[in-house]
Amino acid sequence: MTYWGIKHGCYAYEARDAYGYAKKLKLYDLEPVADKITQDVLIIGANQDHFIDYRLIGREINMLKNVKSLTFRLFTDQEDAQNHCNVGNGKIVLDTICNWILNVTTADKVTES
C-alpha cells in the first residue's frame, strides 16, 4: 500500500520521486491561509480513507476560525462511502454536497431579507 501510495502521489502531483511528492504536498497546507477563509465550508471525510486520516479533522476545523459556517460530514462503511473520495456510494456524496449548497444559499437569501 505504501509503494502504491507514493507512486500514485507522484503521478497525481506530477512529481519525479517521493521527495518531490513530499515537497509538493507542502504546497497544500491549510494553516497559512486558514484565517483568511470567511465563506461557508463543507468538509467531507471517510472513516476508512487510506490517504487522509479522518481523526485529524479536528485540527483542520480548529484552524478555520473565521468561516461563515462549517459543516463536517463523515461517510462510513455502513453507507458504502468509507473509502478515499468516498468511492462506493457517489450518490450519497453528491446528494450531500447538493443539499449543503441548497441549505447555504437558502440561508443566505433569508439573511439578505
Backbone atoms as SQL, in Angstrom:
CREATE TABLE atoms (id INTEGER PRIMARY KEY, chain TEXT, resi INTEGER, resn TEXT, atom TEXT, x REAL, y REAL, z REAL);
INSERT INTO atoms VALUES
  (1, 'A', 1, 'MET', 'N', 0.827, -1.187, 0.000),
  (2, 'A', 1, 'MET', 'CA', 0.000, 0.000, 0.000),
  (3, 'A', 1, 'MET', 'C', 0.876, 1.258, 0.000),
  (4, 'A', 2, 'THR', 'N', 1.971, 1.227, 0.742),
  (5, 'A', 2, 'THR', 'CA', 2.861, 2.389, 0.794),
  (6, 'A', 2, 'THR', 'C', 3.466, 2.664, -0.573),
  (7, 'A', 3, 'TYR', 'N', 3.955, 1.621, -1.234),
  (8, 'A', 3, 'TYR', 'CA', 4.551, 1.791, -2.561),
  (9, 'A', 3, 'TYR', 'C', 3.532, 2.390, -3.525),
  (10, 'A', 4, 'TRP', 'N', 2.325, 1.823, -3.526),
  (11, 'A', 4, 'TRP', 'CA', 1.284, 2.321, -4.413),
  (12, 'A', 4, 'TRP', 'C', 0.955, 3.779, -4.079),
  (13, 'A', 5, 'GLY', 'N', 0.841, 4.106, -2.784),
  (14, 'A', 5, 'GLY', 'CA', 0.510, 5.460, -2.377),
  (15, 'A', 5, 'GLY', 'C', 1.523, 6.481, -2.871),
  (16, 'A', 6, 'ILE', 'N', 2.785, 6.154, -2.757),
  (17, 'A', 6, 'ILE', 'CA', 3.833, 7.070, -3.225),
  (18, 'A', 6, 'ILE', 'C', 3.808, 7.166, -4.742),
  (19, 'A', 7, 'LYS', 'N', 3.692, 6.024, -5.402),
  (20, 'A', 7, 'LYS', 'CA', 3.658, 6.015, -6.872),
  (21, 'A', 7, 'LYS', 'C', 2.455, 6.809, -7.390),
  (22, 'A', 8, 'HIS', 'N', 1.314, 6.589, -6.777),
  (23, 'A', 8, 'HIS', 'CA', 0.115, 7.318, -7.191),
  (24, 'A', 8, 'HIS', 'C', 0.265, 8.814, -6.888),
  (25, 'A', 9, 'GLY', 'N', 0.808, 9.148, -5.719),
  (26, 'A', 9, 'GLY', 'CA', 1.027, 10.544, -5.361),
  (27, 'A', 9, 'GLY', 'C', 1.955, 11.245, -6.342),
  (28, 'A', 10, 'CYS', 'N', 3.004, 10.546, -6.749),
  (29, 'A', 10, 'CYS', 'CA', 3.931, 11.124, -7.739),
  (30, 'A', 10, 'CYS', 'C', 3.200, 11.398, -9.048),
  (31, 'A', 11, 'TYR', 'N', 2.344, 10.462, -9.436),
  (32, 'A', 11, 'TYR', 'CA', 1.572, 10.639, -10.667),
  (33, 'A', 11, 'TYR', 'C', 0.606, 11.814, -10.525),
  (34, 'A', 12, 'ALA', 'N', -0.176, 11.815, -9.450),
  (35, 'A', 12, 'ALA', 'CA', -1.214, 12.831, -9.262),
  (36, 'A', 12, 'ALA', 'C', -0.639, 14.239, -9.135),
  (37, 'A', 13, 'TYR', 'N', 0.531, 14.361, -8.516),
  (38, 'A', 13, 'TYR', 'CA', 1.128, 15.679, -8.287),
  (39, 'A', 13, 'TYR', 'C', 2.271, 15.984, -9.245),
  (40, 'A', 14, 'GLU', 'N', 2.423, 15.133, -10.241),
  (41, 'A', 14, 'GLU', 'CA', 3.463, 15.309, -11.257),
  (42, 'A', 14, 'GLU', 'C', 4.842, 15.489, -10.635),
  (43, 'A', 15, 'ALA', 'N', 5.169, 14.587, -9.718),
  (44, 'A', 15, 'ALA', 'CA', 6.473, 14.612, -9.048),
  (45, 'A', 15, 'ALA', 'C', 7.332, 13.478, -9.580),
  (46, 'A', 16, 'ARG', 'N', 8.618, 13.705, -9.603),
  (47, 'A', 16, 'ARG', 'CA', 9.542, 12.692, -10.123),
  (48, 'A', 16, 'ARG', 'C', 9.799, 11.560, -9.146),
  (49, 'A', 17, 'ASP', 'N', 9.752, 11.876, -7.843),
  (50, 'A', 17, 'ASP', 'CA', 10.086, 10.871, -6.832),
  (51, 'A', 17, 'ASP', 'C', 9.379, 11.212, -5.529),
  (52, 'A', 18, 'ALA', 'N', 9.600, 10.373, -4.511),
  (53, 'A', 18, 'ALA', 'CA', 8.933, 10.549, -3.217),
  (54, 'A', 18, 'ALA', 'C', 9.286, 11.900, -2.591),
  (55, 'A', 19, 'TYR', 'N', 10.521, 12.325, -2.732),
  (56, 'A', 19, 'TYR', 'CA', 10.930, 13.613, -2.175),
  (57, 'A', 19, 'TYR', 'C', 10.178, 14.752, -2.863),
  (58, 'A', 20, 'GLY', 'N', 10.098, 14.693, -4.183),
  (59, 'A', 20, 'GLY', 'CA', 9.366, 15.712, -4.927),
  (60, 'A', 20, 'GLY', 'C', 7.894, 15.721, -4.567),
  (61, 'A', 21, 'TYR', 'N', 7.341, 14.543, -4.351),
  (62, 'A', 21, 'TYR', 'CA', 5.946, 14.421, -3.925),
  (63, 'A', 21, 'TYR', 'C', 5.750, 15.077, -2.561),
  (64, 'A', 22, 'ALA', 'N', 6.640, 14.801, -1.634),
  (65, 'A', 22, 'ALA', 'CA', 6.550, 15.388, -0.292),
  (66, 'A', 22, 'ALA', 'C', 6.649, 16.918, -0.366),
  (67, 'A', 23, 'LYS', 'N', 7.529, 17.432, -1.217),
  (68, 'A', 23, 'LYS', 'CA', 7.663, 18.879, -1.373),
  (69, 'A', 23, 'LYS', 'C', 6.373, 19.491, -1.928),
  (70, 'A', 24, 'LYS', 'N', 5.766, 18.814, -2.888),
  (71, 'A', 24, 'LYS', 'CA', 4.528, 19.329, -3.466),
  (72, 'A', 24, 'LYS', 'C', 3.388, 19.298, -2.462),
  (73, 'A', 25, 'LEU', 'N', 3.350, 18.288, -1.611),
  (74, 'A', 25, 'LEU', 'CA', 2.303, 18.210, -0.599),
  (75, 'A', 25, 'LEU', 'C', 2.347, 19.410, 0.343),
  (76, 'A', 26, 'LYS', 'N', 3.529, 19.925, 0.595),
  (77, 'A', 26, 'LYS', 'CA', 3.671, 21.093, 1.479),
  (78, 'A', 26, 'LYS', 'C', 2.973, 22.327, 0.891),
  (79, 'A', 27, 'LEU', 'N', 2.777, 22.340, -0.417),
  (80, 'A', 27, 'LEU', 'CA', 2.099, 23.462, -1.061),
  (81, 'A', 27, 'LEU', 'C', 0.599, 23.475, -0.750),
  (82, 'A', 28, 'TYR', 'N', 0.089, 22.374, -0.215),
  (83, 'A', 28, 'TYR', 'CA', -1.339, 22.243, 0.062),
  (84, 'A', 28, 'TYR', 'C', -1.633, 22.321, 1.555),
  (85, 'A', 29, 'ASP', 'N', -0.899, 23.141, 2.241),
  (86, 'A', 29, 'ASP', 'CA', -1.055, 23.324, 3.683),
  (87, 'A', 29, 'ASP', 'C', -2.115, 24.390, 3.945),
  (88, 'A', 30, 'LEU', 'N', -3.123, 24.045, 4.705),
  (89, 'A', 30, 'LEU', 'CA', -4.210, 24.963, 5.016),
  (90, 'A', 30, 'LEU', 'C', -3.812, 26.039, 6.022),
  (91, 'A', 31, 'GLU', 'N', -2.919, 25.710, 6.914),
  (92, 'A', 31, 'GLU', 'CA', -2.608, 26.596, 8.039),
  (93, 'A', 31, 'GLU', 'C', -2.259, 28.035, 7.651),
  (94, 'A', 32, 'PRO', 'N', -1.413, 28.271, 6.646),
  (95, 'A', 32, 'PRO', 'CA', -1.048, 29.662, 6.338),
  (96, 'A', 32, 'PRO', 'C', -2.206, 30.531, 5.845),
  (97, 'A', 33, 'VAL', 'N', -3.287, 29.900, 5.349),
  (98, 'A', 33, 'VAL', 'CA', -4.398, 30.686, 4.802),
  (99, 'A', 33, 'VAL', 'C', -5.714, 30.474, 5.550),
  (100, 'A', 34, 'ALA', 'N', -5.734, 29.593, 6.519),
  (101, 'A', 34, 'ALA', 'CA', -6.986, 29.227, 7.194),
  (102, 'A', 34, 'ALA', 'C', -7.717, 30.436, 7.766),
  (103, 'A', 35, 'ASP', 'N', -7.012, 31.362, 8.351),
  (104, 'A', 35, 'ASP', 'CA', -7.669, 32.521, 8.966),
  (105, 'A', 35, 'ASP', 'C', -8.234, 33.495, 7.943),
  (106, 'A', 36, 'LYS', 'N', -7.881, 33.338, 6.681),
  (107, 'A', 36, 'LYS', 'CA', -8.383, 34.206, 5.625),
  (108, 'A', 36, 'LYS', 'C', -9.665, 33.672, 4.990),
  (109, 'A', 37, 'ILE', 'N', -10.045, 32.461, 5.325),
  (110, 'A', 37, 'ILE', 'CA', -11.249, 31.841, 4.750),
  (111, 'A', 37, 'ILE', 'C', -12.460, 32.315, 5.544),
  (112, 'A', 38, 'THR', 'N', -13.386, 32.970, 4.832),
  (113, 'A', 38, 'THR', 'CA', -14.543, 33.560, 5.502),
  (114, 'A', 38, 'THR', 'C', -15.881, 33.078, 4.937),
  (115, 'A', 39, 'GLN', 'N', -15.851, 32.214, 3.965),
  (116, 'A', 39, 'GLN', 'CA', -17.100, 31.731, 3.390),
  (117, 'A', 39, 'GLN', 'C', -17.585, 30.469, 4.104),
  (118, 'A', 40, 'ASP', 'N', -18.723, 29.938, 3.663),
  (119, 'A', 40, 'ASP', 'CA', -19.230, 28.679, 4.179),
  (120, 'A', 40, 'ASP', 'C', -18.306, 27.561, 3.707),
  (121, 'A', 41, 'VAL', 'N', -18.082, 26.582, 4.575),
  (122, 'A', 41, 'VAL', 'CA', -17.154, 25.493, 4.270),
  (123, 'A', 41, 'VAL', 'C', -17.821, 24.151, 4.544),
  (124, 'A', 42, 'LEU', 'N', -17.669, 23.234, 3.606),
  (125, 'A', 42, 'LEU', 'CA', -18.103, 21.852, 3.770),
  (126, 'A', 42, 'LEU', 'C', -16.866, 20.974, 3.699),
  (127, 'A', 43, 'ILE', 'N', -16.669, 20.162, 4.723),
  (128, 'A', 43, 'ILE', 'CA', -15.560, 19.207, 4.743),
  (129, 'A', 43, 'ILE', 'C', -16.168, 17.821, 4.740),
  (130, 'A', 44, 'ILE', 'N', -15.704, 17.002, 3.814),
  (131, 'A', 44, 'ILE', 'CA', -16.197, 15.631, 3.697),
  (132, 'A', 44, 'ILE', 'C', -15.056, 14.678, 4.031),
  (133, 'A', 45, 'GLY', 'N', -15.356, 13.678, 4.844),
  (134, 'A', 45, 'GLY', 'CA', -14.360, 12.687, 5.226),
  (135, 'A', 45, 'GLY', 'C', -14.887, 11.282, 5.035),
  (136, 'A', 46, 'ALA', 'N', -13.999, 10.330, 5.191),
  (137, 'A', 46, 'ALA', 'CA', -14.351, 8.914, 5.069),
  (138, 'A', 46, 'ALA', 'C', -13.645, 8.150, 6.181),
  (139, 'A', 47, 'ASN', 'N', -14.376, 7.307, 6.879),
  (140, 'A', 47, 'ASN', 'CA', -13.803, 6.670, 8.067),
  (141, 'A', 47, 'ASN', 'C', -12.747, 5.602, 7.759),
  (142, 'A', 48, 'GLN', 'N', -12.612, 5.209, 6.499),
  (143, 'A', 48, 'GLN', 'CA', -11.561, 4.246, 6.154),
  (144, 'A', 48, 'GLN', 'C', -10.698, 4.747, 4.997),
  (145, 'A', 49, 'ASP', 'N', -10.565, 6.057, 4.896),
  (146, 'A', 49, 'ASP', 'CA', -9.745, 6.662, 3.844),
  (147, 'A', 49, 'ASP', 'C', -8.298, 6.233, 4.030),
  (148, 'A', 50, 'HIS', 'N', -7.694, 5.705, 2.991),
  (149, 'A', 50, 'HIS', 'CA', -6.316, 5.215, 3.084),
  (150, 'A', 50, 'HIS', 'C', -5.275, 6.325, 2.895),
  (151, 'A', 51, 'PHE', 'N', -5.704, 7.540, 2.576),
  (152, 'A', 51, 'PHE', 'CA', -4.780, 8.657, 2.439),
  (153, 'A', 51, 'PHE', 'C', -4.930, 9.672, 3.571),
  (154, 'A', 52, 'ILE', 'N', -6.155, 9.992, 3.922),
  (155, 'A', 52, 'ILE', 'CA', -6.412, 11.071, 4.872),
  (156, 'A', 52, 'ILE', 'C', -7.098, 10.494, 6.109),
  (157, 'A', 53, 'ASP', 'N', -6.431, 10.578, 7.226),
  (158, 'A', 53, 'ASP', 'CA', -6.974, 10.060, 8.487),
  (159, 'A', 53, 'ASP', 'C', -8.035, 11.031, 9.001),
  (160, 'A', 54, 'TYR', 'N', -9.278, 10.576, 9.026),
  (161, 'A', 54, 'TYR', 'CA', -10.370, 11.449, 9.435),
  (162, 'A', 54, 'TYR', 'C', -10.212, 11.957, 10.869),
  (163, 'A', 55, 'ARG', 'N', -9.420, 11.296, 11.671),
  (164, 'A', 55, 'ARG', 'CA', -9.231, 11.744, 13.054),
  (165, 'A', 55, 'ARG', 'C', -8.407, 13.028, 13.140),
  (166, 'A', 56, 'LEU', 'N', -7.829, 13.455, 12.039),
  (167, 'A', 56, 'LEU', 'CA', -7.080, 14.713, 12.004),
  (168, 'A', 56, 'LEU', 'C', -7.979, 15.910, 11.727),
  (169, 'A', 57, 'ILE', 'N', -9.256, 15.670, 11.466),
  (170, 'A', 57, 'ILE', 'CA', -10.156, 16.746, 11.062),
  (171, 'A', 57, 'ILE', 'C', -10.292, 17.821, 12.133),
  (172, 'A', 58, 'GLY', 'N', -10.188, 17.452, 13.388),
  (173, 'A', 58, 'GLY', 'CA', -10.301, 18.440, 14.464),
  (174, 'A', 58, 'GLY', 'C', -9.275, 19.547, 14.322),
  (175, 'A', 59, 'ARG', 'N', -8.073, 19.201, 13.933),
  (176, 'A', 59, 'ARG', 'CA', -7.016, 20.201, 13.733),
  (177, 'A', 59, 'ARG', 'C', -7.400, 21.163, 12.618),
  (178, 'A', 60, 'GLU', 'N', -7.927, 20.624, 11.530),
  (179, 'A', 60, 'GLU', 'CA', -8.349, 21.455, 10.400),
  (180, 'A', 60, 'GLU', 'C', -9.507, 22.374, 10.816),
  (181, 'A', 61, 'ILE', 'N', -10.488, 21.806, 11.496),
  (182, 'A', 61, 'ILE', 'CA', -11.636, 22.601, 11.938),
  (183, 'A', 61, 'ILE', 'C', -11.189, 23.728, 12.863),
  (184, 'A', 62, 'ASN', 'N', -10.284, 23.436, 13.773),
  (185, 'A', 62, 'ASN', 'CA', -9.802, 24.457, 14.710),
  (186, 'A', 62, 'ASN', 'C', -9.054, 25.592, 14.023),
  (187, 'A', 63, 'MET', 'N', -8.489, 25.331, 12.864),
  (188, 'A', 63, 'MET', 'CA', -7.789, 26.379, 12.111),
  (189, 'A', 63, 'MET', 'C', -8.761, 27.341, 11.433),
  (190, 'A', 64, 'LEU', 'N', -9.976, 26.890, 11.159),
  (191, 'A', 64, 'LEU', 'CA', -10.943, 27.672, 10.384),
  (192, 'A', 64, 'LEU', 'C', -11.794, 28.545, 11.306),
  (193, 'A', 65, 'LYS', 'N', -11.154, 29.510, 11.931),
  (194, 'A', 65, 'LYS', 'CA', -11.806, 30.341, 12.951),
  (195, 'A', 65, 'LYS', 'C', -12.695, 31.435, 12.386),
  (196, 'A', 66, 'ASN', 'N', -12.502, 31.796, 11.145),
  (197, 'A', 66, 'ASN', 'CA', -13.240, 32.934, 10.584),
  (198, 'A', 66, 'ASN', 'C', -14.264, 32.547, 9.522),
  (199, 'A', 67, 'VAL', 'N', -14.555, 31.269, 9.392),
  (200, 'A', 67, 'VAL', 'CA', -15.512, 30.852, 8.370),
  (201, 'A', 67, 'VAL', 'C', -16.920, 31.299, 8.740),
  (202, 'A', 68, 'LYS', 'N', -17.721, 31.513, 7.739),
  (203, 'A', 68, 'LYS', 'CA', -19.113, 31.911, 7.960),
  (204, 'A', 68, 'LYS', 'C', -19.883, 30.764, 8.616),
  (205, 'A', 69, 'SER', 'N', -19.718, 29.563, 8.082),
  (206, 'A', 69, 'SER', 'CA', -20.288, 28.359, 8.685),
  (207, 'A', 69, 'SER', 'C', -19.399, 27.188, 8.297),
  (208, 'A', 70, 'LEU', 'N', -19.450, 26.154, 9.102),
  (209, 'A', 70, 'LEU', 'CA', -18.630, 24.973, 8.831),
  (210, 'A', 70, 'LEU', 'C', -19.467, 23.720, 9.059),
  (211, 'A', 71, 'THR', 'N', -19.489, 22.864, 8.050),
  (212, 'A', 71, 'THR', 'CA', -20.192, 21.591, 8.135),
  (213, 'A', 71, 'THR', 'C', -19.195, 20.481, 7.863),
  (214, 'A', 72, 'PHE', 'N', -19.200, 19.476, 8.715),
  (215, 'A', 72, 'PHE', 'CA', -18.347, 18.305, 8.507),
  (216, 'A', 72, 'PHE', 'C', -19.244, 17.088, 8.377),
  (217, 'A', 73, 'ARG', 'N', -18.996, 16.284, 7.356),
  (218, 'A', 73, 'ARG', 'CA', -19.777, 15.058, 7.147),
  (219, 'A', 73, 'ARG', 'C', -18.808, 13.902, 6.973),
  (220, 'A', 74, 'LEU', 'N', -18.897, 12.931, 7.868),
  (221, 'A', 74, 'LEU', 'CA', -18.064, 11.731, 7.794),
  (222, 'A', 74, 'LEU', 'C', -18.896, 10.592, 7.219),
  (223, 'A', 75, 'PHE', 'N', -18.434, 10.042, 6.106),
  (224, 'A', 75, 'PHE', 'CA', -19.099, 8.892, 5.498),
  (225, 'A', 75, 'PHE', 'C', -18.465, 7.617, 6.034),
  (226, 'A', 76, 'THR', 'N', -19.267, 6.565, 6.133),
  (227, 'A', 76, 'THR', 'CA', -18.823, 5.331, 6.775),
  (228, 'A', 76, 'THR', 'C', -19.035, 4.119, 5.888),
  (229, 'A', 77, 'ASP', 'N', -18.524, 3.002, 6.379),
  (230, 'A', 77, 'ASP', 'CA', -18.703, 1.734, 5.683),
  (231, 'A', 77, 'ASP', 'C', -20.170, 1.300, 5.672),
  (232, 'A', 78, 'GLN', 'N', -20.940, 1.738, 6.638),
  (233, 'A', 78, 'GLN', 'CA', -22.368, 1.409, 6.659),
  (234, 'A', 78, 'GLN', 'C', -23.104, 2.052, 5.490),
  (235, 'A', 79, 'GLU', 'N', -22.505, 3.103, 4.919),
  (236, 'A', 79, 'GLU', 'CA', -23.091, 3.802, 3.765),
  (237, 'A', 79, 'GLU', 'C', -22.383, 3.419, 2.462),
  (238, 'A', 80, 'ASP', 'N', -21.382, 2.553, 2.550),
  (239, 'A', 80, 'ASP', 'CA', -20.547, 2.184, 1.407),
  (240, 'A', 80, 'ASP', 'C', -19.845, 3.396, 0.799),
  (241, 'A', 81, 'ALA', 'N', -19.455, 4.327, 1.645),
  (242, 'A', 81, 'ALA', 'CA', -18.758, 5.537, 1.185),
  (243, 'A', 81, 'ALA', 'C', -17.548, 5.806, 2.066),
  (244, 'A', 82, 'GLN', 'N', -16.936, 4.753, 2.584),
  (245, 'A', 82, 'GLN', 'CA', -15.871, 4.861, 3.573),
  (246, 'A', 82, 'GLN', 'C', -14.479, 5.053, 2.982),
  (247, 'A', 83, 'ASN', 'N', -14.344, 4.956, 1.680),
  (248, 'A', 83, 'ASN', 'CA', -13.028, 4.994, 1.046),
  (249, 'A', 83, 'ASN', 'C', -12.642, 6.399, 0.587),
  (250, 'A', 84, 'HIS', 'N', -11.381, 6.539, 0.199),
  (251, 'A', 84, 'HIS', 'CA', -10.869, 7.809, -0.319),
  (252, 'A', 84, 'HIS', 'C', -11.773, 8.290, -1.449),
  (253, 'A', 85, 'CYS', 'N', -12.098, 9.552, -1.447),
  (254, 'A', 85, 'CYS', 'CA', -13.027, 10.157, -2.409),
  (255, 'A', 85, 'CYS', 'C', -14.408, 9.512, -2.328),
  (256, 'A', 86, 'ASN', 'N', -14.668, 8.822, -1.218),
  (257, 'A', 86, 'ASN', 'CA', -15.959, 8.211, -0.943),
  (258, 'A', 86, 'ASN', 'C', -16.401, 7.245, -2.037),
  (259, 'A', 87, 'VAL', 'N', -15.415, 6.608, -2.679),
  (260, 'A', 87, 'VAL', 'CA', -15.700, 5.636, -3.724),
  (261, 'A', 87, 'VAL', 'C', -16.599, 4.556, -3.141),
  (262, 'A', 88, 'GLY', 'N', -17.625, 4.213, -3.859),
  (263, 'A', 88, 'GLY', 'CA', -18.546, 3.176, -3.434),
  (264, 'A', 88, 'GLY', 'C', -19.971, 3.676, -3.374),
  (265, 'A', 89, 'ASN', 'N', -20.159, 4.944, -3.052),
  (266, 'A', 89, 'ASN', 'CA', -21.501, 5.497, -2.980),
  (267, 'A', 89, 'ASN', 'C', -21.458, 6.965, -3.374),
  (268, 'A', 90, 'GLY', 'N', -21.174, 7.191, -4.628),
  (269, 'A', 90, 'GLY', 'CA', -21.097, 8.560, -5.129),
  (270, 'A', 90, 'GLY', 'C', -22.399, 9.317, -4.988),
  (271, 'A', 91, 'LYS', 'N', -23.511, 8.625, -5.077),
  (272, 'A', 91, 'LYS', 'CA', -24.811, 9.289, -4.975),
  (273, 'A', 91, 'LYS', 'C', -24.996, 9.984, -3.634),
  (274, 'A', 92, 'ILE', 'N', -24.676, 9.282, -2.549),
  (275, 'A', 92, 'ILE', 'CA', -24.865, 9.902, -1.235),
  (276, 'A', 92, 'ILE', 'C', -23.954, 11.117, -1.048),
  (277, 'A', 93, 'VAL', 'N', -22.767, 11.032, -1.613),
  (278, 'A', 93, 'VAL', 'CA', -21.824, 12.152, -1.503),
  (279, 'A', 93, 'VAL', 'C', -22.329, 13.346, -2.317),
  (280, 'A', 94, 'LEU', 'N', -22.728, 13.095, -3.554),
  (281, 'A', 94, 'LEU', 'CA', -23.235, 14.196, -4.384),
  (282, 'A', 94, 'LEU', 'C', -24.529, 14.772, -3.822),
  (283, 'A', 95, 'ASP', 'N', -25.396, 13.924, -3.295),
  (284, 'A', 95, 'ASP', 'CA', -26.619, 14.422, -2.644),
  (285, 'A', 95, 'ASP', 'C', -26.269, 15.308, -1.451),
  (286, 'A', 96, 'THR', 'N', -25.287, 14.897, -0.674),
  (287, 'A', 96, 'THR', 'CA', -24.858, 15.682, 0.483),
  (288, 'A', 96, 'THR', 'C', -24.331, 17.039, 0.049),
  (289, 'A', 97, 'ILE', 'N', -23.509, 17.051, -0.975),
  (290, 'A', 97, 'ILE', 'CA', -22.942, 18.307, -1.474),
  (291, 'A', 97, 'ILE', 'C', -24.051, 19.218, -2.006),
  (292, 'A', 98, 'CYS', 'N', -24.946, 18.667, -2.816),
  (293, 'A', 98, 'CYS', 'CA', -26.040, 19.472, -3.392),
  (294, 'A', 98, 'CYS', 'C', -26.954, 20.011, -2.299),
  (295, 'A', 99, 'ASN', 'N', -27.291, 19.183, -1.322),
  (296, 'A', 99, 'ASN', 'CA', -28.140, 19.645, -0.221),
  (297, 'A', 99, 'ASN', 'C', -27.452, 20.723, 0.603),
  (298, 'A', 100, 'TRP', 'N', -26.151, 20.575, 0.807),
  (299, 'A', 100, 'TRP', 'CA', -25.399, 21.589, 1.545),
  (300, 'A', 100, 'TRP', 'C', -25.439, 22.926, 0.788),
  (301, 'A', 101, 'ILE', 'N', -25.218, 22.880, -0.519),
  (302, 'A', 101, 'ILE', 'CA', -25.265, 24.098, -1.333),
  (303, 'A', 101, 'ILE', 'C', -26.644, 24.750, -1.241),
  (304, 'A', 102, 'LEU', 'N', -27.688, 23.948, -1.366),
  (305, 'A', 102, 'LEU', 'CA', -29.051, 24.491, -1.256),
  (306, 'A', 102, 'LEU', 'C', -29.296, 25.123, 0.113),
  (307, 'A', 103, 'ASN', 'N', -28.853, 24.453, 1.167),
  (308, 'A', 103, 'ASN', 'CA', -29.044, 24.999, 2.519),
  (309, 'A', 103, 'ASN', 'C', -28.283, 26.300, 2.718),
  (310, 'A', 104, 'VAL', 'N', -27.070, 26.350, 2.226),
  (311, 'A', 104, 'VAL', 'CA', -26.248, 27.557, 2.388),
  (312, 'A', 104, 'VAL', 'C', -26.842, 28.711, 1.581),
  (313, 'A', 105, 'THR', 'N', -27.244, 28.448, 0.360),
  (314, 'A', 105, 'THR', 'CA', -27.794, 29.536, -0.469),
  (315, 'A', 105, 'THR', 'C', -29.158, 29.985, 0.056),
  (316, 'A', 106, 'THR', 'N', -29.939, 29.061, 0.583),
  (317, 'A', 106, 'THR', 'CA', -31.236, 29.435, 1.177),
  (318, 'A', 106, 'THR', 'C', -31.009, 30.275, 2.429),
  (319, 'A', 107, 'ALA', 'N', -30.049, 29.896, 3.252),
  (320, 'A', 107, 'ALA', 'CA', -29.732, 30.662, 4.461),
  (321, 'A', 107, 'ALA', 'C', -29.267, 32.063, 4.083),
  (322, 'A', 108, 'ASP', 'N', -28.474, 32.175, 3.015),
  (323, 'A', 108, 'ASP', 'CA', -28.008, 33.498, 2.565),
  (324, 'A', 108, 'ASP', 'C', -29.178, 34.367, 2.141),
  (325, 'A', 109, 'LYS', 'N', -30.169, 33.784, 1.448),
  (326, 'A', 109, 'LYS', 'CA', -31.337, 34.547, 0.992),
  (327, 'A', 109, 'LYS', 'C', -32.161, 35.029, 2.185),
  (328, 'A', 110, 'VAL', 'N', -32.291, 34.187, 3.204),
  (329, 'A', 110, 'VAL', 'CA', -33.042, 34.565, 4.394),
  (330, 'A', 110, 'VAL', 'C', -32.333, 35.710, 5.110),
  (331, 'A', 111, 'THR', 'N', -31.012, 35.635, 5.179),
  (332, 'A', 111, 'THR', 'CA', -30.214, 36.676, 5.845),
  (333, 'A', 111, 'THR', 'C', -30.337, 38.009, 5.099),
  (334, 'A', 112, 'GLU', 'N', -30.391, 37.956, 3.761),
  (335, 'A', 112, 'GLU', 'CA', -30.481, 39.168, 2.959),
  (336, 'A', 112, 'GLU', 'C', -31.842, 39.864, 3.099),
  (337, 'A', 113, 'SER', 'N', -32.876, 39.120, 3.443),
  (338, 'A', 113, 'SER', 'CA', -34.231, 39.688, 3.523),
  (339, 'A', 113, 'SER', 'C', -34.400, 40.615, 4.698);
